[in-house]
Amino acid sequence: MAEDKFKVDILNDSIKFYLPRVEGYLEVVRDMSSKYKGMSLIEFDGYFEGKFEPTKYMRVEIHTNNIDEECMMKEANRIRLALNQKSLAFEFNNKLMLVSES
């Protein structure tokens, strides 16, 4: 029967980028959506360095397979530079990382 047939994809890697909604943000999200099968977006208020910020943030969550942690660090730094930020937070498989200028 048709009900007995189905397919399950297991996506082992979870990446969550915390992006400020600043100039260039939409281009970054569009680029990410073209690279990955699917993603979710969640908007939130920023609370960093002990204070609320006037900037809204988006959590861009991607699930995929076979992504290298070092590759994601370089991608996060590229995004940080594109958004002209001093730092950018992202999670790779539930490990929070902060990429910042040196």
VOKEGU-351396 format. One line per field, with one value per atom (N, C-alpha, C): atom name; residue number from 0; residue in one letter; x, y, z. Coordinates in steps of 0.1 Angstrom, whole numbers, plus 5000, padded with zeros to 4 digits. Layout:
BEGIN
a CA:...
k NUM:...
r a:...
xx X:...
yy Y:...
zz Z:...
//
This chain:
BEGIN
a N:CA:C:N:CA:C:N:CA:C:N:CA:C:N:CA:C:N:CA:C:N:CA:C:N:CA:C:N:CA:C:N:CA:C:N:CA:C:N:CA:C:N:CA:C:N:CA:C:N:CA:C:N:CA:C:N:CA:C:N:CA:C:N:CA:C:N:CA:C:N:CA:C:N:CA:C:N:CA:C:N:CA:C:N:CA:C:N:CA:C:N:CA:C:N:CA:C:N:CA:C:N:CA:C:N:CA:C:N:CA:C:N:CA:C:N:CA:C:N:CA:C:N:CA:C:N:CA:C:N:CA:C:N:CA:C:N:CA:C:N:CA:C:N:CA:C:N:CA:C:N:CA:C:N:CA:C:N:CA:C:N:CA:C:N:CA:C:N:CA:C:N:CA:C:N:CA:C:N:CA:C:N:CA:C:N:CA:C:N:CA:C:N:CA:C:N:CA:C:N:CA:C:N:CA:C:N:CA:C:N:CA:C:N:CA:C:N:CA:C:N:CA:C:N:CA:C:N:CA:C:N:CA:C:N:CA:C:N:CA:C:N:CA:C:N:CA:C:N:CA:C:N:CA:C:N:CA:C:N:CA:C:N:CA:C:N:CA:C:N:CA:C:N:CA:C:N:CA:C:N:CA:C:N:CA:C:N:CA:C:N:CA:C:N:CA:C:N:CA:C:N:CA:C:N:CA:C:N:CA:C:N:CA:C:N:CA:C:N:CA:C:N:CA:C:N:CA:C:N:CA:C:N:CA:C:N:CA:C:N:CA:C:N:CA:C:N:CA:C:N:CA:C:N:CA:C
k 0:0:0:1:1:1:2:2:2:3:3:3:4:4:4:5:5:5:6:6:6:7:7:7:8:8:8:9:9:9:10:10:10:11:11:11:12:12:12:13:13:13:14:14:14:15:15:15:16:16:16:17:17:17:18:18:18:19:19:19:20:20:20:21:21:21:22:22:22:23:23:23:24:24:24:25:25:25:26:26:26:27:27:27:28:28:28:29:29:29:30:30:30:31:31:31:32:32:32:33:33:33:34:34:34:35:35:35:36:36:36:37:37:37:38:38:38:39:39:39:40:40:40:41:41:41:42:42:42:43:43:43:44:44:44:45:45:45:46:46:46:47:47:47:48:48:48:49:49:49:50:50:50:51:51:51:52:52:52:53:53:53:54:54:54:55:55:55:56:56:56:57:57:57:58:58:58:59:59:59:60:60:60:61:61:61:62:62:62:63:63:63:64:64:64:65:65:65:66:66:66:67:67:67:68:68:68:69:69:69:70:70:70:71:71:71:72:72:72:73:73:73:74:74:74:75:75:75:76:76:76:77:77:77:78:78:78:79:79:79:80:80:80:81:81:81:82:82:82:83:83:83:84:84:84:85:85:85:86:86:86:87:87:87:88:88:88:89:89:89:90:90:90:91:91:91:92:92:92:93:93:93:94:94:94:95:95:95:96:96:96:97:97:97:98:98:98:99:99:99:100:100:100:101:101:101
r m:m:m:a:a:a:e:e:e:d:d:d:k:k:k:f:f:f:k:k:k:v:v:v:d:d:d:i:i:i:l:l:l:n:n:n:d:d:d:s:s:s:i:i:i:k:k:k:f:f:f:y:y:y:l:l:l:p:p:p:r:r:r:v:v:v:e:e:e:g:g:g:y:y:y:l:l:l:e:e:e:v:v:v:v:v:v:r:r:r:d:d:d:m:m:m:s:s:s:s:s:s:k:k:k:y:y:y:k:k:k:g:g:g:m:m:m:s:s:s:l:l:l:i:i:i:e:e:e:f:f:f:d:d:d:g:g:g:y:y:y:f:f:f:e:e:e:g:g:g:k:k:k:f:f:f:e:e:e:p:p:p:t:t:t:k:k:k:y:y:y:m:m:m:r:r:r:v:v:v:e:e:e:i:i:i:h:h:h:t:t:t:n:n:n:n:n:n:i:i:i:d:d:d:e:e:e:e:e:e:c:c:c:m:m:m:m:m:m:k:k:k:e:e:e:a:a:a:n:n:n:r:r:r:i:i:i:r:r:r:l:l:l:a:a:a:l:l:l:n:n:n:q:q:q:k:k:k:s:s:s:l:l:l:a:a:a:f:f:f:e:e:e:f:f:f:n:n:n:n:n:n:k:k:k:l:l:l:m:m:m:l:l:l:v:v:v:s:s:s:e:e:e:s:s:s
xx 5008:5000:5009:5004:5011:5014:5006:5009:5021:5025:5037:5050:5050:5062:5064:5076:5080:5095:5100:5115:5118:5129:5134:5148:5151:5164:5169:5181:5186:5197:5196:5206:5213:5226:5234:5240:5241:5247:5237:5238:5229:5237:5235:5242:5232:5234:5225:5234:5231:5238:5229:5235:5227:5231:5223:5226:5218:5226:5219:5212:5200:5193:5198:5209:5216:5217:5222:5224:5232:5228:5234:5229:5221:5216:5208:5199:5190:5199:5209:5218:5225:5229:5235:5225:5212:5202:5199:5198:5195:5206:5219:5230:5229:5226:5225:5214:5203:5191:5195:5203:5207:5217:5224:5235:5229:5219:5214:5199:5196:5183:5172:5173:5162:5167:5160:5164:5152:5153:5143:5148:5139:5143:5135:5141:5134:5140:5131:5135:5135:5144:5145:5152:5150:5157:5171:5181:5195:5197:5204:5208:5223:5232:5246:5253:5264:5273:5264:5255:5247:5237:5233:5223:5215:5202:5194:5199:5199:5203:5191:5192:5180:5179:5189:5189:5182:5173:5167:5177:5176:5184:5176:5182:5176:5184:5178:5185:5182:5192:5191:5196:5187:5190:5190:5201:5203:5206:5200:5203:5208:5219:5225:5234:5242:5251:5265:5275:5289:5295:5292:5298:5309:5320:5332:5332:5335:5335:5344:5356:5365:5360:5353:5346:5336:5328:5318:5323:5335:5342:5346:5351:5355:5342:5331:5319:5313:5314:5309:5317:5330:5339:5336:5333:5329:5316:5307:5294:5296:5304:5308:5313:5322:5328:5318:5309:5299:5289:5286:5277:5284:5297:5305:5303:5305:5303:5317:5318:5330:5330:5319:5318:5305:5305:5293:5292:5280:5278:5272:5276:5269:5271:5262:5262:5265:5274:5277:5274:5264:5260:5260:5253:5250:5263:5273:5285:5285:5283:5283:5297:5298:5311:5310:5320:5320:5332:5329:5340:5341:5353:5355:5368:5369:5381:5392:5404:5416:5423
yy 4988:5000:5013:5023:5036:5042:5038:5044:5038:5026:5019:5024:5031:5036:5050:5053:5067:5067:5079:5081:5091:5088:5096:5100:5113:5119:5123:5119:5122:5133:5144:5155:5156:5153:5152:5165:5175:5188:5199:5206:5217:5230:5240:5252:5264:5272:5283:5296:5305:5318:5328:5337:5348:5361:5365:5376:5389:5400:5413:5417:5423:5428:5442:5442:5454:5453:5464:5465:5453:5446:5435:5421:5422:5410:5401:5408:5400:5393:5399:5392:5380:5381:5369:5358:5361:5351:5344:5353:5347:5338:5342:5333:5320:5320:5308:5299:5305:5297:5290:5296:5290:5278:5278:5268:5256:5258:5247:5243:5230:5225:5232:5236:5243:5249:5259:5266:5272:5276:5283:5296:5306:5319:5323:5328:5332:5346:5356:5369:5371:5378:5381:5394:5399:5411:5407:5415:5412:5416:5407:5411:5406:5415:5412:5422:5418:5426:5433:5426:5431:5442:5443:5454:5449:5454:5452:5461:5456:5464:5468:5480:5484:5476:5468:5460:5447:5443:5430:5420:5408:5397:5386:5378:5366:5354:5344:5331:5323:5321:5313:5299:5290:5276:5267:5260:5252:5238:5228:5214:5208:5201:5195:5183:5178:5168:5171:5165:5166:5180:5188:5202:5202:5207:5207:5220:5218:5228:5240:5237:5247:5255:5249:5255:5265:5261:5269:5282:5280:5291:5302:5297:5306:5313:5305:5311:5321:5319:5328:5341:5340:5352:5360:5352:5359:5367:5361:5368:5380:5378:5389:5401:5398:5409:5415:5407:5412:5421:5418:5426:5437:5438:5449:5448:5436:5434:5431:5435:5432:5417:5411:5397:5391:5378:5371:5357:5354:5342:5332:5319:5308:5296:5286:5273:5263:5254:5242:5230:5222:5210:5213:5224:5228:5233:5237:5243:5258:5267:5281:5286:5293:5299:5314:5322:5336:5339:5344:5348:5363:5367:5382:5386:5400:5405:5404:5402:5400:5413
zz 5000:5000:5000:4995:4994:5008:5018:5032:5038:5033:5039:5033:5022:5015:5018:5024:5026:5027:5026:5026:5038:5045:5056:5053:5053:5052:5066:5070:5082:5079:5085:5083:5096:5096:5108:5113:5105:5109:5111:5122:5124:5126:5118:5119:5121:5131:5134:5134:5125:5125:5131:5139:5146:5138:5129:5120:5124:5125:5128:5115:5116:5104:5101:5095:5090:5075:5069:5055:5050:5040:5034:5039:5050:5056:5046:5038:5029:5019:5014:5004:5010:5023:5029:5030:5034:5036:5022:5012:4999:4994:4997:4993:5001:5014:5022:5016:5013:5008:4995:4987:4974:4976:4987:4990:4997:5005:5014:5010:5013:5009:5016:5028:5035:5048:5052:5064:5071:5083:5090:5095:5097:5101:5114:5124:5136:5140:5141:5145:5160:5166:5180:5183:5195:5200:5205:5202:5207:5221:5228:5242:5243:5241:5241:5249:5255:5263:5274:5280:5291:5288:5275:5272:5260:5259:5248:5236:5224:5213:5205:5198:5190:5177:5174:5161:5164:5155:5155:5149:5153:5149:5143:5134:5128:5131:5136:5137:5124:5116:5104:5107:5107:5110:5098:5096:5084:5089:5083:5086:5073:5074:5062:5066:5057:5059:5055:5061:5057:5056:5066:5067:5077:5072:5081:5090:5102:5112:5108:5103:5099:5087:5078:5067:5072:5082:5088:5095:5101:5107:5097:5086:5075:5069:5067:5062:5072:5085:5095:5094:5092:5091:5079:5068:5055:5057:5064:5066:5076:5086:5095:5087:5078:5070:5061:5055:5046:5053:5066:5074:5082:5080:5087:5102:5108:5122:5128:5141:5149:5152:5154:5158:5152:5151:5147:5154:5160:5167:5158:5159:5153:5161:5159:5166:5155:5158:5150:5158:5155:5163:5178:5181:5195:5202:5195:5201:5196:5206:5203:5200:5189:5185:5182:5185:5183:5174:5162:5153:5154:5157:5158:5152:5150:5144:5154:5148:5157:5159
//
